[in-house]
Amino acid sequence: MRRVDLHVHSTASDGTATPEEVALMAGKGRLDLVALTDHDTTAGLPEFLEACVRSSLTGLTGIELSAEAPYTLHILGYGIVLGSSVLERHLCRLRERRRERNEAVRLRLADLGCPLEAEEIEREACGDVVARPHIARALVRRGYVPDMTTAFQRFLGRDGAAYVPRRRLDAESCIETIGAAGGVASLAHPIQTGLDDDELKRLLFRLKDAGLWGLECYSGHHAAAERLRFLRLAAEMGLEPTAGSDYHGANRPDVALGVEIEESHFPYLFLMNLASSREGFPKSSLQDGF
């Protein structure tokens, strides 16, 4: 068995642990491999990788990109080269679209009797990425709702009164961008797509043609039966099975860091070699990432 986690968020996006704290927790938890995969930013990766070295932990560069679809469709990237101009242009576009959506949500909340200042939402975020969990925390802090769960149910979730869809890039563009940055792409938490097997196969055929490498079979969103379903599907589709908790710290307190997985069910050596090939980057290259 191996203890790994290839789906982790920090304060650089919508997690509550700093990139350094993520690495320290992974080291204490004796994880064999961990990837920091913040939404739409590489900002936390230099701090994370340096902390991994201090903790004698194998850390892997990562990212999570949201793709355009009528359902939840997220693409994870592993082994990306920091400072990639193709990736950073993509991320700048995504962050601008996220800012536009956040402002539309803020104005809609004001119409619903829950005004928030842009500055107080930004204070809830520690990095470049301001996301719905930060708006939810601001709503709780103001006393408009008792907790974040209520904030999403009442206002910010897909059925919420203040929900505004965010303009995204298509999944093929996300995969191609990850590949151009030297990484490999995996479809995150496929259960969240809500697709049945036939629909999911059609999606995976399409994405594999664009360069999709893996399918996240072990996830904090998947029960045991779902893990087996996706392991079978990955084998049938010729995709590598990946594993991650989708750890967000206090923003998802029911999810712990680390996933146990049989090494035979996981491309362990490939990913360890990919992580090792990224450790040799000069410090200046790391600092070029956000």
C-alpha positions, -999 to +999 in steps of 0.1 A: +000+000+000+010+036-006-002+068+010-005+095-015-026+126-023-027+141-057-056+166-051-049+191-024-058+228-021-041+255+000-046+292+008-033+300-026-068+292-038-097+280-016-080+259+011-073+270+046-038+255+051-008+274+037+013+256+011+040+251+037+015+237+062+002+212+035+038+199+031+043+197+068+011+178+073+019+154+045+053+148+060+038+140+094+012+118+078+041+099+061+027+104+026+048+089-002+038+115-027+017+147-026+007+172-053-006+207-046-034+214-071-048+248-064-075+262-086-063+284-115-030+293-099+006+281-094+012+307-066+016+282-038+039+258-056+074+274-048+066+275-011+051+240-012+081+225-030+106+241-007+087+228+023+086+193+008+124+194+005+128+204+041+103+176+051+121+150+030+088+145+012+083+140-026+062+169-038+047+171-073+037+203-091+000+204-099-030+225-108-068+222-111-086+238-140-124+242-143-137+234-178-169+246-196-197+220-193-233+218-182-220+198-152-189+199-129-159+192-151-124+197-135-091+188-150-060+181-128-025+187-142+006+170-128+043+177-134+037+212-149+068+234-155+064+266-135+068+297-155+053+282-186+040+312-207+012+291-222-001+280-188+002+315-173-017+331-201-045+305-196-045+311-159-047+349-163-078+345-185-094+321-160-087+344-130-102+374-149-133+355-157-135+344-120-133+381-109-161+390-133-183+362-118-175+372-082-185+408-089-218+396-104-225+374-074-217+403-050-242+426-068-268+399-068-263+393-030-268+431-025-301+429-044-311+400-020-304+421+011-269+408+018-245+435+008-208+428+009-179+450+000-154+436-025-126+443+000-141+421+028-144+392+004-108+396-007-097+396+029-110+361+033-086+350+005-049+347+011-039+343-025-047+356-060-077+334-064-110+346-048-136+319-050-171+311-037-158+297-003-144+332+004-177+348-004-194+322+019-170+331+047-178+368+043-215+360+045-210+340+077-188+368+092-215+393+085-241+371+101-262+367+070-260+329+073-250+306+102-224+286+083-208+279+049-231+250+041-261+273+044-244+300+024-240+275-005-275+261-002-292+295+000-270+316-022-239+303-039-246+267-050-259+259-085-295+262-072-287+292-050-304+326-054-271+344-061-255+318-083-238+331-114-221+306-138-185+314-146-172+315-181-146+288-186-124+273-213-133+240-228-118+208-214-097+202-245-081+236-241-073+228-204-057+194-213-037+209-242-025+237-219-014+213-192+005+193-219+021+224-233+034+231-198+050+197-196+024+180-175-001+152-177-039+157-173-064+137-152-102+141-149-110+150-113-137+133-092-157+119-121-187+112-098-193+150-098-201+150-135-233+131-127-229+112-160-238+075-164-213+050-177-222+055-214-222+093-212-189+093-192-173+069-218-182+093-246-167+122-226-135+102-219-131+092-255-133+128-265-109+140-239-085+112-245-082+123-281-072+157-267-045+141-246-062+131-213-038+108-194-056+098-162-089+094-143-092+102-106-106+069-093-098+073-056-113+105-044-127+121-012-160+122-032-161+085-041-175+057-020-159+022-023-183+010-050-176+042-070-138+036-068-143+001-083-165+015-110-139+041-120-110+017-118-128-006-142-136+023-165-100+036-164-087+001-174-113-001-202-104+033-215-066+029-212-063+058-187-041+059-156-059+057-123-051+086-100-059+093-063-066+124-043-086+135-013-096+170-026-084+183+007-095+219+015-087+221+052-115+237+073-135+244+042-141+207+039-136+194+075-149+160+067-120+153+043-086+142+056-053+145+038-040+113+023-054+083+003-043+047+007-040+029-026-025-004-039+006+005-058-005-019-086-036+004-090-016+035-094+011+049-117+034+054-087+068+051-103+059+072-133+047+100-110+077+097-086+100+100-117+079+130-129+083+147-095+120+140-094+125+155-129+108+187-116+130+190-084+160+201-104+145+234-116+166+264-107+151+286-080+145+314-105+123+292-126+102+284-095+098+321-087+084+327-122+052+309-112+025+330-096 
